[in-house]
Amino acid sequence: MNSRDIGLSTILAGTWRMAQWEMSAQQRLTWMHQCLEQGVHSFDLADLYGDYLVDGLVGEALALDPSLRQKIKIVDKCGIRLVSKNRPENRIKHYDTSAEHVMASVHNSLKALHTDHLDLLLIHRPDVLMDAQALAQVFLDLKAQGKVLNFGVSNFSTSQFDLLNQYIPLVTNQIEFSPLCLTPLTDGTLDQAQKLKAPPMIWSALAGGRLFKPENQREQEVVAVLQRLAQEKNISVTTLVYAWILKHPSHPQIILGSQRFAAITEAVAALSISLSNQDWYEIWTASTGHEVA
């Protein structure tokens, strides 16, 4: 394990929509155990998910089985302030990476989750007012207090990542990447991840559902290739897409966006699928609309 590989599971369980799942605390706990049984022991949260309620929903489940906390890793995010009845002090949606806000967010998350530490804290979006050196000091203080073990960012450009990384080692950049979003392949993001051995975390791996409901001709062509290859390999399109992402040598980690047990199974199945370079580039060619030069 390199210094920036903190032992997250390759597949992470996402909680973005948990507030809409209509689950009891016991059902949420059962879902977490189901994830764990499949080897998915890392959970991705954010302070603002579910209008600032998801941390508490996960915390309610953990309170029913406190021993589970020692078996899982919790990733949380902060830095976006939403206009919400649960945060009446926010007049407008804005970014905030001040020491006061980051400290308060971590305190609120720890309290809601019924835990004494986060395994990983991410800054949710790049803040143009971010004082990188000051933020790094906040991170160091949180680590010294044992409240956060590791730090990273989400949706940062390579230069934004470098700015903060020069003061404190960042273990990941959580980014959008899918067969319909190839930008990280060409803007240096995945090159940087590979260079630093900082595995990227991938959100919207299924392109927000557009891989199942394509919206234009290009997307239809990508879906057609995916469906044919998946049929040839006797796997689902979902499993194929995850395997396509996992083939990248930056060692991506994929965040699931579903509560369904079948979705966990499909994702885990991708760990044992090895695509050829031709398979991978066939999907890339369909997405870009042209063959390699």
Phi and psi in degrees as GROMACS dihedral restraints (atoms count N, CA, C in turn):
[ dihedral_restraints ]
;  ai    aj    ak    al  type     phi  dphi    fc
    3     4     5     6     1   -80.7    20    10
    4     5     6     7     1   170.8    20    10
    6     7     8     9     1   -64.2    20    10
    7     8     9    10     1   -20.7    20    10
    9    10    11    12     1  -102.9    20    10
   10    11    12    13     1    -0.3    20    10
   12    13    14    15     1   -93.0    20    10
   13    14    15    16     1   105.5    20    10
   15    16    17    18     1   -95.9    20    10
   16    17    18    19     1    12.4    20    10
   18    19    20    21     1    83.9    20    10
   19    20    21    22     1    23.6    20    10
   21    22    23    24     1   -68.3    20    10
   22    23    24    25     1   152.2    20    10
   24    25    26    27     1   -69.7    20    10
   25    26    27    28     1   149.0    20    10
   27    28    29    30     1   -62.1    20    10
   28    29    30    31     1   -33.5    20    10
   30    31    32    33     1  -105.5    20    10
   31    32    33    34     1   127.9    20    10
   33    34    35    36     1  -112.0    20    10
   34    35    36    37     1   146.5    20    10
   36    37    38    39     1   -88.1    20    10
   37    38    39    40     1   120.2    20    10
   39    40    41    42     1   -87.7    20    10
   40    41    42    43     1   147.9    20    10
   42    43    44    45     1  -121.9    20    10
   43    44    45    46     1    13.7    20    10
   45    46    47    48     1   -52.7    20    10
   46    47    48    49     1   -41.4    20    10
   48    49    50    51     1   -99.6    20    10
   49    50    51    52     1    10.3    20    10
   51    52    53    54     1   -56.2    20    10
   52    53    54    55     1   -34.0    20    10
   54    55    56    57     1   -64.4    20    10
   55    56    57    58     1   -16.2    20    10
   57    58    59    60     1   -99.1    20    10
   58    59    60    61     1    -1.0    20    10
   60    61    62    63     1   -78.4    20    10
   61    62    63    64     1   -13.5    20    10
   63    64    65    66     1    53.9    20    10
   64    65    66    67     1    48.7    20    10
   66    67    68    69     1  -110.7    20    10
   67    68    69    70     1   147.0    20    10
   69    70    71    72     1   -77.6    20    10
   70    71    72    73     1   168.0    20    10
   72    73    74    75     1   -58.7    20    10
   73    74    75    76     1   -39.6    20    10
   75    76    77    78     1   -64.5    20    10
   76    77    78    79     1   -39.5    20    10
   78    79    80    81     1   -67.9    20    10
   79    80    81    82     1   -36.3    20    10
   81    82    83    84     1   -65.0    20    10
   82    83    84    85     1   -39.5    20    10
   84    85    86    87     1   -63.2    20    10
   85    86    87    88     1   -43.3    20    10
   87    88    89    90     1   -60.2    20    10
   88    89    90    91     1   -42.9    20    10
   90    91    92    93     1   -60.2    20    10
   91    92    93    94     1   -42.2    20    10
   93    94    95    96     1   -64.0    20    10
   94    95    96    97     1   -40.0    20    10
   96    97    98    99     1   -65.2    20    10
   97    98    99   100     1   -38.6    20    10
   99   100   101   102     1   -62.6    20    10
  100   101   102   103     1   -41.0    20    10
  102   103   104   105     1   -60.0    20    10
  103   104   105   106     1   -47.0    20    10
  105   106   107   108     1   -61.2    20    10
  106   107   108   109     1   -40.5    20    10
  108   109   110   111     1   -62.7    20    10
  109   110   111   112     1   -25.7    20    10
  111   112   113   114     1   -91.6    20    10
  112   113   114   115     1     3.7    20    10
  114   115   116   117     1    90.1    20    10
  115   116   117   118     1     4.0    20    10
  117   118   119   120     1   -92.8    20    10
  118   119   120   121     1    93.7    20    10
  120   121   122   123     1  -108.5    20    10
  121   122   123   124     1     7.5    20    10
  123   124   125   126     1  -118.3    20    10
  124   125   126   127     1   138.2    20    10
  126   127   128   129     1  -124.5    20    10
  127   128   129   130     1   131.2    20    10
  129   130   131   132     1  -102.0    20    10
  130   131   132   133     1   120.9    20    10
  132   133   134   135     1  -127.3    20    10
  133   134   135   136     1   174.7    20    10
  135   136   137   138     1  -153.1    20    10
  136   137   138   139     1   147.6    20    10
  138   139   140   141     1   -57.9    20    10
  139   140   141   142     1   -32.6    20    10
  141   142   143   144     1   -91.2    20    10
  142   143   144   145     1    -5.0    20    10
  144   145   146   147     1   -58.5    20    10
  145   146   147   148     1   140.0    20    10
  147   148   149   150     1    61.7    20    10
  148   149   150   151     1    37.1    20    10
  150   151   152   153     1    56.9    20    10
  151   152   153   154     1    46.0    20    10
  153   154   155   156     1    70.6    20    10
  154   155   156   157     1    25.1    20    10
  156   157   158   159     1  -110.2    20    10
  157   158   159   160     1   -20.4    20    10
  159   160   161   162     1   -66.7    20    10
  160   161   162   163     1   -38.2    20    10
  162   163   164   165     1   -52.7    20    10
  163   164   165   166     1   -44.1    20    10
  165   166   167   168     1   -68.2    20    10
  166   167   168   169     1   -35.2    20    10
  168   169   170   171     1   -65.9    20    10
  169   170   171   172     1   -41.3    20    10
  171   172   173   174     1   -66.8    20    10
  172   173   174   175     1   -41.0    20    10
  174   175   176   177     1   -60.8    20    10
  175   176   177   178     1   -38.3    20    10
  177   178   179   180     1   -61.5    20    10
  178   179   180   181     1   -40.5    20    10
  180   181   182   183     1   -66.9    20    10
  181   182   183   184     1   -44.6    20    10
  183   184   185   186     1   -63.5    20    10
  184   185   186   187     1   -31.6    20    10
  186   187   188   189     1   -64.6    20    10
  187   188   189   190     1   -25.4    20    10
  189   190   191   192     1   -76.5    20    10
  190   191   192   193     1   -21.6    20    10
  192   193   194   195     1  -147.2    20    10
  193   194   195   196     1    76.9    20    10
  195   196   197   198     1   -56.8    20    10
  196   197   198   199     1   -26.2    20    10
  198   199   200   201     1   -66.5    20    10
  199   200   201   202     1   -20.5    20    10
  201   202   203   204     1   -65.0    20    10
  202   203   204   205     1   -30.5    20    10
  204   205   206   207     1   -57.9    20    10
  205   206   207   208     1   -33.7    20    10
  207   208   209   210     1   -75.7    20    10
  208   209   210   211     1   -10.5    20    10
  210   211   212   213     1  -102.4    20    10
  211   212   213   214     1    -6.5    20    10
  213   214   215   216     1  -125.0    20    10
  214   215   216   217     1   166.1    20    10
  216   217   218   219     1  -118.5    20    10
  217   218   219   220     1   137.5    20    10
  219   220   221   222     1  -112.2    20    10
  220   221   222   223     1   124.0    20    10
  222   223   224   225     1  -105.9    20    10
  223   224   225   226     1   127.7    20    10
  225   226   227   228     1  -130.1    20    10
  226   227   228   229     1   160.9    20    10
  228   229   230   231     1  -133.5    20    10
  229   230   231   232     1   153.5    20    10
  231   232   233   234     1  -150.9    20    10
  232   233   234   235     1   172.9    20    10
  234   235   236   237     1   119.7    20    10
  235   236   237   238     1   -15.1    20    10
  237   238   239   240     1  -105.6    20    10
  238   239   240   241     1   130.7    20    10
  240   241   242   243     1  -113.7    20    10
  241   242   243   244     1   115.7    20    10
  243   244   245   246     1   -93.9    20    10
  244   245   246   247     1   152.3    20    10
  246   247   248   249     1   -75.0    20    10
  247   248   249   250     1   118.5    20    10
  249   250   251   252     1  -156.6    20    10
  250   251   252   253     1   147.1    20    10
  252   253   254   255     1   -63.2    20    10
  253   254   255   256     1   -22.1    20    10
  255   256   257   258     1   -85.5    20    10
  256   257   258   259     1    -6.3    20    10
  258   259   260   261     1  -139.9    20    10
  259   260   261   262     1    68.5    20    10
  261   262   263   264     1   -62.0    20    10
  262   263   264   265     1   -16.6    20    10
  264   265   266   267     1   -74.8    20    10
  265   266   267   268     1   -12.8    20    10
  267   268   269   270     1   -86.8    20    10
  268   269   270   271     1   107.8    20    10
  270   271   272   273     1   -78.3    20    10
  271   272   273   274     1   -36.3    20    10
  273   274   275   276     1  -136.8    20    10
  274   275   276   277     1   159.5    20    10
  276   277   278   279     1   -70.3    20    10
  277   278   279   280     1   128.8    20    10
  279   280   281   282     1  -157.5    20    10
  280   281   282   283     1   171.6    20    10
  282   283   284   285     1   -99.7    20    10
  283   284   285   286     1   150.2    20    10
  285   286   287   288     1  -152.7    20    10
  286   287   288   289     1   110.8    20    10
  288   289   290   291     1  -115.6    20    10
  289   290   291   292     1    26.4    20    10
  291   292   293   294     1   -69.7    20    10
  292   293   294   295     1   156.8    20    10
  294   295   296   297     1   -57.9    20    10
  295   296   297   298     1   -41.5    20    10
  297   298   299   300     1   -61.1    20    10
  298   299   300   301     1   -46.1    20    10
  300   301   302   303     1   -69.9    20    10
  301   302   303   304     1   -45.5    20    10
  303   304   305   306     1   -62.1    20    10
  304   305   306   307     1   -44.3    20    10
  306   307   308   309     1   -61.5    20    10
  307   308   309   310     1   -44.1    20    10
  309   310   311   312     1   -65.7    20    10
  310   311   312   313     1   -40.3    20    10
  312   313   314   315     1   -63.9    20    10
  313   314   315   316     1   -45.2    20    10
  315   316   317   318     1   -61.9    20    10
  316   317   318   319     1   -43.6    20    10
  318   319   320   321     1   -58.6    20    10
  319   320   321   322     1   -46.2    20    10
  321   322   323   324     1   -63.9    20    10
  322   323   324   325     1   -40.5    20    10
  324   325   326   327     1   -66.9    20    10
  325   326   327   328     1   -43.7    20    10
  327   328   329   330     1   -61.1    20    10
  328   329   330   331     1   -42.1    20    10
  330   331   332   333     1   -64.8    20    10
  331   332   333   334     1   -45.0    20    10
  333   334   335   336     1   -66.9    20    10
  334   335   336   337     1   -34.1    20    10
  336   337   338   339     1   -85.4    20    10
  337   338   339   340     1    -7.6    20    10
  339   340   341   342     1    57.1    20    10
  340   341   342   343     1    45.5    20    10
  342   343   344   345     1  -137.1    20    10
  343   344   345   346     1   163.0    20    10
  345   346   347   348     1  -101.7    20    10
  346   347   348   349     1    -2.2    20    10
  348   349   350   351     1  -157.5    20    10
  349   350   351   352     1   155.9    20    10
  351   352   353   354     1  -105.2    20    10
  352   353   354   355     1   139.7    20    10
  354   355   356   357     1   -74.8    20    10
  355   356   357   358     1   -31.0    20    10
  357   358   359   360     1  -152.3    20    10
  358   359   360   361     1   131.7    20    10
  360   361   362   363     1  -116.7    20    10
  361   362   363   364     1   130.2    20    10
  363   364   365   366     1  -114.7    20    10
  364   365   366   367     1   143.5    20    10
  366   367   368   369     1   -81.4    20    10
  367   368   369   370     1   121.7    20    10
  369   370   371   372     1   -68.5    20    10
  370   371   372   373     1   -39.4    20    10
  372   373   374   375     1  -142.8    20    10
  373   374   375   376     1   151.2    20    10
  375   376   377   378     1   -65.6    20    10
  376   377   378   379     1   132.0    20    10
  378   379   380   381     1  -108.6    20    10
  379   380   381   382     1   117.1    20    10
  381   382   383   384     1   -65.6    20    10
  382   383   384   385     1   -17.0    20    10
  384   385   386   387     1   -94.9    20    10
  385   386   387   388     1     9.3    20    10
  387   388   389   390     1   -65.2    20    10
  388   389   390   391     1   125.3    20    10
  390   391   392   393     1   -93.2    20    10
  391   392   393   394     1   100.2    20    10
  393   394   395   396     1   -58.7    20    10
  394   395   396   397     1   -43.5    20    10
  396   397   398   399     1   -66.8    20    10
  397   398   399   400     1   -40.3    20    10
  399   400   401   402     1   -67.7    20    10
  400   401   402   403     1   -40.5    20    10
  402   403   404   405     1   -65.0    20    10
  403   404   405   406     1   -40.7    20    10
  405   406   407   408     1   -59.6    20    10
  406   407   408   409     1   -37.1    20    10
  408   409   410   411     1   -66.5    20    10
  409   410   411   412     1   -37.7    20    10
  411   412   413   414     1   -60.7    20    10
  412   413   414   415     1   -44.5    20    10
  414   415   416   417     1   -59.6    20    10
  415   416   417   418     1   -44.4    20    10
  417   418   419   420     1   -63.3    20    10
  418   419   420   421     1   -38.6    20    10
  420   421   422   423     1   -65.4    20    10
  421   422   423   424     1   -43.5    20    10
  423   424   425   426     1   -63.3    20    10
  424   425   426   427     1   -38.6    20    10
  426   427   428   429     1   -68.5    20    10
  427   428   429   430     1   -40.8    20    10
  429   430   431   432     1   -63.3    20    10
  430   431   432   433     1   -32.0    20    10
  432   433   434   435     1   -81.0    20    10
  433   434   435   436     1    -6.7    20    10
  435   436   437   438     1    77.2    20    10
  436   437   438   439     1    12.6    20    10
  438   439   440   441     1   -85.3    20    10
  439   440   441   442     1   -28.8    20    10
  441   442   443   444     1  -137.2    20    10
  442   443   444   445     1   132.0    20    10
  444   445   446   447     1   -91.8    20    10
  445   446   447   448     1   -32.3    20    10
  447   448   449   450     1  -145.4    20    10
  448   449   450   451     1   161.4    20    10
  450   451   452   453     1  -135.6    20    10
  451   452   453   454     1   150.8    20    10
  453   454   455   456     1  -158.4    20    10
  454   455   456   457     1  -167.8    20    10
  456   457   458   459     1  -138.1    20    10
  457   458   459   460     1   173.1    20    10
  459   460   461   462     1  -140.6    20    10
  460   461   462   463     1   130.6    20    10
  462   463   464   465     1    66.9    20    10
  463   464   465   466     1    25.8    20    10
  465   466   467   468     1   -87.1    20    10
  466   467   468   469     1   145.0    20    10
  468   469   470   471     1   -74.2    20    10
  469   470   471   472     1   170.3    20    10
  471   472   473   474     1   -63.9    20    10
  472   473   474   475     1   -38.3    20    10
  474   475   476   477     1   -70.6    20    10
  475   476   477   478     1   -37.1    20    10
  477   478   479   480     1   -65.7    20    10
  478   479   480   481     1   -39.8    20    10
  480   481   482   483     1   -61.8    20    10
  481   482   483   484     1   -48.2    20    10
  483   484   485   486     1   -59.6    20    10
  484   485   486   487     1   -38.6    20    10
  486   487   488   489     1   -58.2    20    10
  487   488   489   490     1   -47.6    20    10
  489   490   491   492     1   -79.6    20    10
  490   491   492   493     1   -34.9    20    10
  492   493   494   495     1   -66.1    20    10
  493   494   495   496     1   -22.3    20    10
  495   496   497   498     1   -69.8    20    10
  496   497   498   499     1   -18.0    20    10
  498   499   500   501     1  -102.5    20    10
  499   500   501   502     1   -28.0    20    10
  501   502   503   504     1  -153.8    20    10
  502   503   504   505     1   135.2    20    10
  504   505   506   507     1   -63.5    20    10
  505   506   507   508     1   124.6    20    10
  507   508   509   510     1   -98.1    20    10
  508   509   510   511     1   135.7    20    10
  510   511   512   513     1   -93.6    20    10
  511   512   513   514     1   -11.8    20    10
  513   514   515   516     1  -165.1    20    10
  514   515   516   517     1   161.1    20    10
  516   517   518   519     1  -126.9    20    10
  517   518   519   520     1   117.6    20    10
  519   520   521   522     1   -86.2    20    10
  520   521   522   523     1   119.7    20    10
  522   523   524   525     1  -135.2    20    10
  523   524   525   526     1   163.0    20    10
  525   526   527   528     1   -86.2    20    10
  526   527   528   529     1   131.8    20    10
  528   529   530   531     1  -157.6    20    10
  529   530   531   532     1   131.3    20    10
  531   532   533   534     1  -165.7    20    10
  532   533   534   535     1   172.8    20    10
  534   535   536   537     1   -60.9    20    10
  535   536   537   538     1   -14.3    20    10
  537   538   539   540     1  -105.9    20    10
  538   539   540   541     1     1.3    20    10
  540   541   542   543     1  -137.0    20    10
  541   542   543   544     1    91.0    20    10
  543   544   545   546     1   -97.8    20    10
  544   545   546   547     1     1.0    20    10
  546   547   548   549     1   -51.1    20    10
  547   548   549   550     1   -42.4    20    10
  549   550   551   552     1   -60.7    20    10
  550   551   552   553     1   -18.4    20    10
  552   553   554   555     1   -75.3    20    10
  553   554   555   556     1   -22.9    20    10
  555   556   557   558     1  -119.8    20    10
  556   557   558   559     1   -12.3    20    10
  558   559   560   561     1   -97.3    20    10
  559   560   561   562     1     5.9    20    10
  561   562   563   564     1    94.1    20    10
  562   563   564   565     1    -6.9    20    10
  564   565   566   567     1   -63.6    20    10
  565   566   567   568     1   -48.8    20    10
  567   568   569   570     1   -76.0    20    10
  568   569   570   571     1   -27.5    20    10
  570   571   572   573     1   -62.5    20    10
  571   572   573   574     1   -44.9    20    10
  573   574   575   576     1   -63.2    20    10
  574   575   576   577     1   -42.8    20    10
  576   577   578   579     1   -60.3    20    10
  577   578   579   580     1   -41.3    20    10
  579   580   581   582     1   -69.6    20    10
  580   581   582   583     1   -40.7    20    10
  582   583   584   585     1   -61.3    20    10
  583   584   585   586     1   -43.4    20    10
  585   586   587   588     1   -87.5    20    10
  586   587   588   589     1    -5.7    20    10
  588   589   590   591     1    54.4    20    10
  589   590   591   592     1    45.9    20    10
  591   592   593   594     1  -116.1    20    10
  592   593   594   595     1    92.1    20    10
  594   595   596   597     1   -53.9    20    10
  595   596   597   598     1   127.3    20    10
  597   598   599   600     1   -76.4    20    10
  598   599   600   601     1   147.2    20    10
  600   601   602   603     1  -100.2    20    10
  601   602   603   604     1   132.8    20    10
  603   604   605   606     1  -108.7    20    10
  604   605   606   607     1   124.1    20    10
  606   607   608   609     1  -110.0    20    10
  607   608   609   610     1   157.1    20    10
  609   610   611   612     1    56.2    20    10
  610   611   612   613     1    45.0    20    10
  612   613   614   615     1   -63.4    20    10
  613   614   615   616     1   -24.6    20    10
  615   616   617   618     1  -100.7    20    10
  616   617   618   619     1    18.6    20    10
  618   619   620   621     1    57.1    20    10
  619   620   621   622     1    41.4    20    10
  621   622   623   624     1    61.8    20    10
  622   623   624   625     1    25.4    20    10
  624   625   626   627     1    90.5    20    10
  625   626   627   628     1    -4.3    20    10
  627   628   629   630     1   -70.8    20    10
  628   629   630   631     1   -14.9    20    10
  630   631   632   633     1   -75.3    20    10
  631   632   633   634     1    -7.9    20    10
  633   634   635   636     1  -115.2    20    10
  634   635   636   637     1   -20.7    20    10
  636   637   638   639     1  -133.9    20    10
  637   638   639   640     1    74.8    20    10
  639   640   641   642     1   -61.0    20    10
  640   641   642   643     1   146.3    20    10
  642   643   644   645     1  -108.0    20    10
  643   644   645   646     1    -6.7    20    10
  645   646   647   648     1  -154.7    20    10
  646   647   648   649     1   178.1    20    10
  648   649   650   651     1   -64.1    20    10
  649   650   651   652     1   -40.8    20    10
  651   652   653   654     1   -60.4    20    10
  652   653   654   655     1   -44.8    20    10
  654   655   656   657     1   -64.5    20    10
  655   656   657   658     1   -36.8    20    10
  657   658   659   660     1   -63.3    20    10
  658   659   660   661     1   -38.5    20    10
  660   661   662   663     1   -67.3    20    10
  661   662   663   664     1   -38.8    20    10
  663   664   665   666     1   -63.7    20    10
  664   665   666   667     1   -45.5    20    10
  666   667   668   669     1   -62.4    20    10
  667   668   669   670     1   -39.2    20    10
  669   670   671   672     1   -61.1    20    10
  670   671   672   673     1   -42.7    20    10
  672   673   674   675     1   -65.6    20    10
  673   674   675   676     1   -44.3    20    10
  675   676   677   678     1   -60.0    20    10
  676   677   678   679     1   -44.0    20    10
  678   679   680   681     1   -65.1    20    10
  679   680   681   682     1   -40.8    20    10
  681   682   683   684     1   -66.4    20    10
  682   683   684   685     1   -46.8    20    10
  684   685   686   687     1   -64.6    20    10
  685   686   687   688     1   -40.1    20    10
  687   688   689   690     1   -63.5    20    10
  688   689   690   691     1   -40.0    20    10
  690   691   692   693     1   -66.0    20    10
  691   692   693   694     1   -41.3    20    10
  693   694   695   696     1   -62.0    20    10
  694   695   696   697     1   -33.6    20    10
  696   697   698   699     1   -95.9    20    10
  697   698   699   700     1    -2.5    20    10
  699   700   701   702     1    59.4    20    10
  700   701   702   703     1    43.8    20    10
  702   703   704   705     1  -132.3    20    10
  703   704   705   706     1   168.6    20    10
  705   706   707   708     1   -78.8    20    10
  706   707   708   709     1   159.5    20    10
  708   709   710   711     1   -59.6    20    10
  709   710   711   712     1   -39.3    20    10
  711   712   713   714     1   -59.2    20    10
  712   713   714   715     1   -47.9    20    10
  714   715   716   717     1   -61.6    20    10
  715   716   717   718     1   -40.7    20    10
  717   718   719   720     1   -62.1    20    10
  718   719   720   721     1   -44.4    20    10
  720   721   722   723     1   -62.7    20    10
  721   722   723   724     1   -44.0    20    10
  723   724   725   726     1   -63.0    20    10
  724   725   726   727     1   -40.4    20    10
  726   727   728   729     1   -64.3    20    10
  727   728   729   730     1   -36.7    20    10
  729   730   731   732     1   -62.0    20    10
  730   731   732   733     1   -43.8    20    10
  732   733   734   735     1   -66.8    20    10
  733   734   735   736     1   -44.2    20    10
  735   736   737   738     1   -67.9    20    10
  736   737   738   739     1   -17.4    20    10
  738   739   740   741     1   -69.7    20    10
  739   740   741   742     1   -20.1    20    10
  741   742   743   744     1   -65.0    20    10
  742   743   744   745     1   136.2    20    10
  744   745   746   747     1   -70.8    20    10
  745   746   747   748     1    -0.6    20    10
  747   748   749   750     1   -78.9    20    10
  748   749   750   751     1    -3.2    20    10
  750   751   752   753     1    60.8    20    10
  751   752   753   754     1    60.8    20    10
  753   754   755   756     1   -62.0    20    10
  754   755   756   757     1   153.9    20    10
  756   757   758   759     1  -119.3    20    10
  757   758   759   760     1   132.0    20    10
  759   760   761   762     1  -106.2    20    10
  760   761   762   763     1   132.3    20    10
  762   763   764   765     1   -95.5    20    10
  763   764   765   766     1   123.5    20    10
  765   766   767   768     1   -79.1    20    10
  766   767   768   769     1   153.6    20    10
  768   769   770   771     1  -122.8    20    10
  769   770   771   772     1    26.2    20    10
  771   772   773   774     1  -134.1    20    10
  772   773   774   775     1   149.2    20    10
  774   775   776   777     1   -88.6    20    10
  775   776   777   778     1   -10.9    20    10
  777   778   779   780     1   -69.3    20    10
  778   779   780   781     1   135.0    20    10
  780   781   782   783     1   -61.8    20    10
  781   782   783   784     1   -37.0    20    10
  783   784   785   786     1   -61.8    20    10
  784   785   786   787     1   -32.9    20    10
  786   787   788   789     1   -67.3    20    10
  787   788   789   790     1   -37.5    20    10
  789   790   791   792     1   -63.8    20    10
  790   791   792   793     1   -45.2    20    10
  792   793   794   795     1   -61.4    20    10
  793   794   795   796     1   -43.2    20    10
  795   796   797   798     1   -62.5    20    10
  796   797   798   799     1   -39.3    20    10
  798   799   800   801     1   -68.7    20    10
  799   800   801   802     1   -46.2    20    10
  801   802   803   804     1   -63.4    20    10
  802   803   804   805     1   -32.5    20    10
  804   805   806   807     1   -61.2    20    10
  805   806   807   808     1   -28.2    20    10
  807   808   809   810     1   -66.1    20    10
  808   809   810   811     1   -22.3    20    10
  810   811   812   813     1   -65.3    20    10
  811   812   813   814     1   -21.2    20    10
  813   814   815   816     1  -107.0    20    10
  814   815   816   817     1     9.5    20    10
  816   817   818   819     1   -99.9    20    10
  817   818   819   820     1   128.6    20    10
  819   820   821   822     1  -115.7    20    10
  820   821   822   823     1   110.1    20    10
  822   823   824   825     1   -86.5    20    10
  823   824   825   826     1   145.4    20    10
  825   826   827   828     1   -76.3    20    10
  826   827   828   829     1   162.7    20    10
  828   829   830   831     1   -60.0    20    10
  829   830   831   832     1   -35.7    20    10
  831   832   833   834     1   -64.8    20    10
  832   833   834   835     1   -42.6    20    10
  834   835   836   837     1   -58.4    20    10
  835   836   837   838     1   -48.2    20    10
  837   838   839   840     1   -61.1    20    10
  838   839   840   841     1   -46.7    20    10
  840   841   842   843     1   -73.8    20    10
  841   842   843   844     1   -21.5    20    10
  843   844   845   846     1   -65.9    20    10
  844   845   846   847     1   -39.8    20    10
  846   847   848   849     1   -69.4    20    10
  847   848   849   850     1   -42.6    20    10
  849   850   851   852     1   -60.2    20    10
  850   851   852   853     1   -42.2    20    10
  852   853   854   855     1   -64.5    20    10
  853   854   855   856     1   -40.8    20    10
  855   856   857   858     1   -62.9    20    10
  856   857   858   859     1   -37.7    20    10
  858   859   860   861     1   -72.4    20    10
  859   860   861   862     1   -43.8    20    10
  861   862   863   864     1   -78.2    20    10
  862   863   864   865     1   -23.8    20    10
  864   865   866   867     1    84.7    20    10
  865   866   867   868     1    10.1    20    10
  867   868   869   870     1  -154.7    20    10
  868   869   870   871     1   157.2    20    10
  870   871   872   873     1   -81.0    20    10
  871   872   873   874     1   169.2    20    10
  873   874   875   876     1   -64.1    20    10
  874   875   876   877     1   154.9    20    10
